């Protein structure tokens, strides 16, 4: 049980790093590396869903931000950037709430 508590704390730290990314920029890269690093340890537990959730959130957001950034020249990029930001905040909030409640997060989209 102590390992689960340590891994839960680890997940909380990675969620915080993702949130700090809105202000600092580089911390989500650290968080996604941490997620990949510990995901095997979480395998078979409800915490594995959080690592997978965070990894998918990182990659989809990164792609969305890149596409939105490229398309700002034709103005539609600003709408894409806003949508990706809102989606990113939603995913982080949903994950944190589930983590706090001791539940897996999903569905995995």
C-alpha positions in Angstrom: 0.0 0.0 0.0 2.9 2.4 0.7 4.0 2.0 -2.9 0.5 3.1 -4.2 0.7 6.2 -2.0 4.1 7.0 -3.3 2.9 6.6 -6.9 -0.2 8.6 -6.2 2.1 11.4 -4.9 4.3 11.0 -8.0 1.2 11.5 -10.2 0.2 14.6 -8.2 3.7 16.1 -8.8 3.4 15.4 -12.6 -0.1 17.0 -12.7 1.4 20.1 -10.9 4.3 20.2 -13.4 1.8 20.2 -16.3 -0.2 23.0 -14.7 3.0 25.0 -14.1 3.7 24.6 -17.9 1.1 27.3 -18.5 3.4 29.7 -16.7 6.9 28.3 -17.2 6.7 26.4 -20.4 9.3 23.6 -20.0 7.8 21.7 -17.0 5.4 19.6 -19.1 8.4 18.1 -20.9 9.8 17.1 -17.5 6.4 15.7 -16.5 5.9 13.5 -19.6 9.4 12.1 -19.2 8.5 11.3 -15.5 5.3 9.6 -16.7 7.1 7.4 -19.2 9.7 6.6 -16.5 7.2 5.4 -13.9 4.4 4.0 -16.1 5.7 0.4 -15.8 5.7 0.6 -12.0 2.0 1.7 -12.2 1.0 -1.1 -14.5 -2.0 -3.0 -13.3 -3.0 -0.3 -10.8 -5.6 2.5 -11.1 -2.7 4.9 -11.3 -1.6 3.6 -14.7 -4.6 5.3 -16.2 -3.3 8.7 -14.9 0.1 8.2 -16.4 -1.5 7.3 -19.8 -4.0 10.1 -19.5 -1.2 12.7 -18.9 1.0 11.3 -21.7 -1.9 11.5 -24.2 -2.8 15.0 -23.0 0.8 16.1 -23.5 1.1 14.8 -27.0 -2.3 15.9 -28.3 -1.9 19.3 -26.7 1.6 19.7 -28.2 0.3 18.8 -31.7 -2.7 21.1 -31.2 -0.5 24.0 -30.1 1.9 23.6 -33.0 -0.9 23.5 -35.5 -2.6 26.4 -33.9 0.6 28.4 -33.8 1.3 27.7 -37.5 -2.3 28.7 -38.4 -2.3 32.0 -36.5 -1.1 33.7 -39.8 -4.6 32.9 -41.2 -6.3 33.8 -37.9 -8.0 30.4 -37.5 -5.0 29.4 -35.4 -6.1 31.6 -32.5 -9.4 29.6 -32.2 -7.4 26.4 -32.3 -5.0 27.6 -29.6 -8.0 28.6 -27.4 -9.7 25.3 -27.9 -6.5 23.3 -27.2 -6.0 25.4 -24.0 -9.5 24.8 -22.8 -9.2 21.0 -23.6 -5.9 20.9 -21.8 -7.2 22.6 -18.7 -10.3 20.2 -18.7 -8.1 17.1 -18.9 -5.8 18.2 -16.1 -8.7 19.2 -13.9 -10.6 15.9 -14.6 -7.4 13.9 -13.9 -6.7 15.8 -10.6 -10.2 15.3 -9.4 -10.1 11.5 -10.1 -6.6 11.3 -8.5 -7.9 13.1 -5.4 -10.8 10.7 -5.2 -8.6 7.6 -5.6 -10.1 6.7 -8.9 -8.8 5.9 -12.4 -9.3 8.5 -15.1 -10.9 7.9 -18.4 -12.1 7.3 -21.0 -8.7 7.3 -22.7 -9.3 9.9 -25.4 
